[in-house]
Amino acid sequence: MNLEVKSILTYKKAAGVWARCSFFGVALCLSSSLLGAELTFPSLVVGSQTYSNVTVTSKTPRYVIISHARGMASLKLKDLSEDVLTQLGYKVTPSVAKTQSFLPGKIALDPRLKEMGEKGVKQIKEQFQELDPMLLEGTLAGLVLLYFLLSYCGMLICQKAGHSPGGLIWVPVLQIVPLLKAAGMSAWWILLWLVPGINIVAIAFWCAKICKGRGKSAWLGIFLFLPATNLFTFLYLAFADGEEEEQRPLKITFG
């Protein structure tokens, strides 16, 4: 009796396992046949990759898994085109291009300001194109000539102050070094000339020192410092002679 019960239970378990396997097998066949009928692509282009004989085997909210002629692959939804996503059954919303701007929204979206900016750029381009090329060349040549004139004046000032400027006097920015040394100042003062606010004090101090180094009054440095008179004062220091000591008559005394 026990053997009969065990055999019946064994048959029932085997029948249940067979029924479940049959159910899953039929479901798998149906699903694969449906997928093959609806989600098959002869070829699928994703970025720089091209897949052939594509069959979609699984879909998730972030990617899809496909089988193709060379194997299987996982594709991200963001890499697929909108047409392919629509065929796969995903809901695609039209993308809106976002314009990046550092200005506030109302100002950035104001078409009047945009139009004014475009007109201003257009006018500047037109005025630049209307300029005579000869005038531009003449202006450039004048600026170069002025630079060499000021460098030559700086060389004269250094020489008359008793300092040899060397080749640095002709190099932009570095020409400050021999001018500082001619005034009896260290070359490290150039660092103070580069600091906003402090450079005003450093330049004013140099103006007084270089005038004194040229044998002139330190008060002349005020005119060398002021923007309206600094060019004329600089030329004066370059081409003027130094103060000569007055020859005093010898005094003969008897002890």
C-alpha positions in Angstrom: 0.0 0.0 0.0 2.8 2.4 0.8 4.4 1.6 -2.5 1.3 2.4 -4.4 0.9 5.8 -2.6 4.5 6.7 -3.3 4.2 5.8 -6.9 1.1 7.9 -7.3 2.8 10.9 -5.6 5.8 10.5 -7.9 3.6 10.4 -11.0 1.7 13.5 -9.8 4.9 15.4 -9.2 6.3 14.4 -12.6 3.0 15.4 -14.2 3.1 18.8 -12.5 6.7 19.5 -13.6 5.8 18.5 -17.1 2.8 20.7 -17.2 4.8 23.7 -16.0 7.6 23.1 -18.5 5.1 22.8 -21.3 3.3 26.0 -20.3 6.6 28.0 -20.2 7.8 26.5 -23.4 4.5 27.4 -25.2 4.6 30.9 -23.8 8.2 31.3 -24.8 7.5 30.2 -28.3 4.5 32.5 -28.6 6.4 35.5 -27.3 9.3 34.9 -29.5 7.0 34.5 -32.5 5.2 37.7 -31.7 8.5 39.5 -31.2 9.8 38.2 -34.4 6.7 39.4 -36.2 6.6 42.9 -34.7 10.1 43.8 -33.4 12.4 42.7 -36.2 14.7 45.1 -38.1 16.6 44.1 -41.2 19.3 46.6 -40.1 19.6 49.0 -37.2 22.0 51.9 -37.1 23.0 53.1 -33.6 25.7 55.8 -33.5 28.7 54.4 -35.5 27.5 50.8 -35.2 25.3 49.0 -37.8 23.5 45.8 -36.8 21.8 43.4 -39.3 19.0 40.8 -38.8 18.0 42.5 -35.5 15.4 41.0 -33.2 14.4 42.8 -30.0 14.4 40.2 -27.2 13.8 42.4 -24.2 12.8 46.0 -23.3 13.4 48.1 -20.2 12.8 51.8 -19.3 16.5 52.5 -20.0 17.7 50.0 -22.7 16.7 47.2 -25.0 18.4 43.9 -25.6 18.7 42.7 -29.2 20.0 39.7 -31.0 21.7 40.3 -34.4 23.8 38.5 -36.9 26.9 38.7 -34.8 25.4 37.9 -31.4 23.6 40.0 -28.8 23.9 43.6 -27.6 22.4 46.0 -25.1 21.4 49.4 -26.5 20.6 52.5 -24.5 17.4 54.3 -25.4 19.1 57.6 -25.6 21.2 56.3 -28.5 18.2 55.2 -30.5 16.4 57.5 -33.0 12.8 58.7 -32.3 11.5 56.6 -35.1 13.0 53.4 -33.7 11.7 54.2 -30.2 8.2 54.8 -31.6 8.4 51.4 -33.4 9.5 49.8 -30.1 6.4 51.2 -28.4 8.1 53.9 -26.3 6.4 57.2 -25.9 8.6 59.9 -27.4 8.1 63.6 -26.6 9.5 66.2 -29.0 12.8 67.6 -27.6 13.0 71.3 -27.1 16.4 72.9 -27.6 17.6 74.8 -24.6 19.6 78.0 -25.1 22.2 78.6 -22.5 22.6 82.1 -21.3 24.2 83.8 -18.4 21.7 86.6 -18.5 18.3 86.6 -16.8 15.5 84.9 -18.7 13.5 88.1 -19.5 16.6 89.8 -20.9 17.9 86.8 -22.8 14.5 86.2 -24.5 13.9 89.9 -25.4 14.1 90.0 -29.2 14.6 93.8 -29.2 17.9 93.5 -27.3 19.0 90.7 -29.6 18.2 92.8 -32.7 20.0 95.8 -31.2 23.1 93.7 -30.6 23.1 92.3 -34.1 22.7 95.8 -35.6 25.6 97.1 -33.5 27.9 94.3 -34.6 26.8 94.8 -38.2 27.5 98.6 -38.1 31.0 98.0 -36.6 31.8 95.5 -39.3 30.6 97.9 -42.0 32.6 100.9 -40.6 35.7 98.7 -40.3 35.3 97.6 -43.9 34.8 101.2 -45.1 38.1 102.3 -43.6 40.9 103.1 -46.1 43.6 100.4 -46.0 46.2 103.2 -46.4 44.8 104.8 -43.3 45.1 101.6 -41.3 48.6 101.1 -42.4 49.5 104.6 -41.6 48.0 104.3 -38.1 49.9 101.1 -37.5 53.2 102.6 -38.8 52.6 105.7 -36.5 52.1 103.5 -33.4 55.3 101.6 -34.2 57.2 104.8 -34.7 55.9 106.2 -31.4 56.9 103.1 -29.6 60.5 103.3 -30.9 60.6 107.0 -30.1 59.6 106.4 -26.5 62.1 103.5 -26.2 64.8 105.8 -27.5 63.9 108.5 -25.0 64.0 105.9 -22.2 67.5 105.0 -23.4 68.6 108.6 -23.2 67.1 109.1 -19.7 68.9 106.0 -18.5 72.2 107.1 -20.0 72.0 110.6 -18.7 71.1 109.2 -15.2 74.3 107.2 -15.3 72.9 103.8 -16.0 73.4 101.6 -19.1 69.9 100.4 -20.2 71.1 97.5 -22.4 68.8 95.8 -24.8 65.9 95.6 -22.4 64.9 99.2 -23.1 63.6 98.0 -26.5 61.6 95.1 -25.2 57.9 95.8 -24.2 57.1 95.6 -20.5 60.7 94.6 -19.6 61.9 98.1 -20.5 60.5 99.1 -17.1 63.5 97.3 -15.5 66.3 99.6 -16.8 64.1 102.7 -16.1 63.7 101.5 -12.4 67.4 101.0 -12.1 68.1 104.4 -13.6 66.0 105.9 -10.8 68.0 104.0 -8.2 65.2 101.5 -7.5 65.2 97.7 -7.5 63.8 95.7 -10.4 61.4 94.0 -8.0 59.4 97.2 -8.0 57.9 96.0 -11.3 55.8 93.6 -9.2 54.1 96.6 -7.5 53.5 98.2 -10.9 51.3 95.2 -11.7 49.1 95.4 -8.6 46.0 97.6 -9.1 45.9 100.5 -6.6 49.4 100.0 -5.3 50.8 100.7 -8.8 49.7 104.3 -8.5 51.9 104.9 -5.5 54.8 103.0 -7.1 54.6 105.0 -10.3 54.4 108.3 -8.4 57.5 107.3 -6.4 59.3 106.4 -9.6 58.4 109.7 -11.2 60.0 111.6 -8.4 63.1 109.4 -8.2 63.8 109.5 -12.0 63.5 113.3 -12.1 66.0 113.5 -9.2 68.2 111.0 -10.9 68.3 113.2 -14.0 69.4 116.1 -11.9 66.0 117.8 -11.9 63.7 118.8 -9.0 61.7 115.9 -7.6 58.6 118.2 -7.9 58.9 117.8 -11.7 57.7 114.2 -11.0 54.2 115.6 -10.6 54.1 116.6 -14.3 55.6 113.3 -15.2 52.8 111.5 -13.3 49.8 113.5 -14.7 48.3 112.1 -17.9 48.0 115.5 -19.6 51.7 116.4 -19.2 53.6 113.1 -18.8 54.5 112.7 -22.4 56.0 116.2 -22.7 57.8 115.8 -19.3 59.2 112.4 -20.5 60.6 114.1 -23.7 62.1 116.9 -21.6 63.9 114.4 -19.3 65.3 112.6 -22.4 66.6 115.6 -24.3 67.3 118.2 -21.6 70.8 118.6 -20.1 71.4 118.0 -16.5 72.0 120.7 -14.0 75.6 121.8 -14.1 77.2 122.7 -10.8 77.9 126.4 -10.6 81.6 127.2 -10.6 82.2 129.0 -7.4 85.3 131.2 -7.1 88.0 129.9 -4.9 88.2 131.5 -1.5 91.7 131.9 -0.3 92.0 132.2 3.5 94.9 132.7 5.6 95.2 130.8 8.8 
